[in-house]
Amino acid sequence: MDGEDIFQNAFKHIYVEKELLGNGKADNILSHFPDSRVIVIDHYKDVFNRKRQDFSAQRLARNLILASKKGRLVYDGAPVCQDFGNSHFYYTSCIMNCLYDCEYCYLKGMYPSANLVVFVNIEDIFKEVEELLSKFPVYLCVSYDTDLMALESLTGFVSKWVGFTKSHENLTIEIRTKCGRGDLDIEPCDRVIFAWTISPDPVIKQYEHGSARLSARLEAAAHYLKSGWPVRLCFDPMIYIPGGHENHMPGKNWKQVYSDMLEEVSTAIDMTKVRDFSVGSFRISEAYLKNMRKVMPVSSAVQYPYILDEGYYHYPKKLTEEMESFLTSKIIKICPDAKIFRWEET
């Protein structure tokens, strides 16, 4: 089931900061949930950051928090994220947490709560981006800490970001997603990159709970590609899959699974038209993984014996190189002129 279906039956309780009472944007979101109980709070952290929360229980029945974001709103790009060759690489978060429940997601290690926080004051983020744009061109990722595309029916943030980018010629944004929706009726912008995380179906089934199947992601990506949007395909993170019954596909190891995936991708999409590709194996900060292992004690993706190096966990270097080189070479065989980015530790 995809994100736009999930939220319709979610959020038994909705917490609203008192300063947002009567706010048009907040009221519009609340109108989607007439049966939810609305609770007025002073600050979103009073709920989101409270002690002794059970992340595992919360993710089964998330609540929604409507808030206004204060302080710094735009951040330097994280070291584990690819900058795609951009000098001024930033990210921002209009929403904290995601509708999807990917076991390996760093949000489980970063946030104390599984509840969803929507910051309705997106115009304040725009103002801070404009301050940066007055100094230099900006490459901005707007959908790292959530999936904006999956929540578009609720927030309209994708449309707002597209409109803002169109009016600022020195801004390029990336909207990352695992969503299968293809119904956005917006004129394309060559500085708005729709980027799909592409995973094999066995990985999606076992680890990316609630997200769109591979076929749905490819159908959506193909639709926007044909409509004139820049499309990026992100084979990142690659997840190691041993052969045998563990992955519910006896006899298939990670090489076979990713080969099958790429065959499906090349059948569904004209890869020569794709703007670029990213390839990267799973990696995460030491602190985040430590927290995630408490939350996900039986997840094979989380409990894998990763190598700790300079504060980051990753697969052994030999396996990392083998996985990433394998997929990169496969892409090049299909699309010799492909522009491929691989994350490199610095």
C-alpha positions, 0 to 999 in steps of 0.5 A: 500500500502506498503512502497516499493511502496510508495516511487516510486511516492514520493519526488518531490524535493530532497535536497542534501548537496553540499559535497555529489555531486558526492558521489556514494551512493547519486547518486545511490539514486538519480537515482531512481527519474529521474523526481525529482528536485534536490536542492543543500543545505549547510546542511540538517538542513537548510531545515529540521529545518526551522521555521513555517513548516506545518507537516500535509501538508508535510506528504502528499507530503514529500521531500527527503533530502540526508545528511552526519551525523556529531557529535555523531551517536550512542545513549543510548536507550530511557527510553520508549523503551524495552532493552530486558534484555541487559545491553549495549542498544543503538540505531542509526538512518541512516534515520530520519522520516518514509514512513509510517504515523502512527498517534501515532508515536512519530516522529511527536512530535520529529521532526519539519519536515515530510520530510525524511532524509537519511544519506548516511555515514553509514560507519561512524556509523559503526566506532562509533559502533566499538568503543563501541564494543571494550569495551563491547558487544552491543545491537543496535536498528537500525530502531526506527526512520524510517522503514529500511525494507520499504526503503531497495530497496532505501538504502540497509541499511538492507543488510549493517547492516546484513553484518556488524553484521556478522563480529562483534561477540559481536554485536546484532541488532534489525531491527523493521518494519511494512513492508510486504516485504519478498524478502531479499536474505541474509543469516541469522545471529543469531544476527540480529533480525527481529522484526515486530510490530503486530497490529490488522487490525482495528488499522492499518486501523485507525492509521497506514496509509500506513503500511502493513496489518496484513496478509502481516506482518505475511506472511513476518515474517513467511517467515523469521522465516522459513528461519532461522532468529531470529524473534521477535513479538512486540505487542507494542504499544497496542492501546485502542479501545472502543466498538461501531461504533468508530472503524468501527467494531460495538460491538467489543472492544479492548479485542475482537479486540486483541483476533481476532488478536492473533488468526490470528497470531497463525494461520499464524506463529508457535509461538513456533519458535518465539525468543521472544515477547514484550507487551506494551501499548502506552506511550510517553514523555510529550514534544512529545505528546504536539507537536503531539496534535498540529499536530493531533488535531482530532486523537483519539489516540493522543487526548486520556486523558492519565495520566501524570506521571514523564514526560510520558503520558500513559493509566491509570495504571488499564487499562494498566495492564488490556490490557497488562496482557490480551494479555500476558496471551493469548500468554502464553496459545498458547505458554506456554514457550514464552519469553515475555518482558513487558516495566516497568517504572523505 
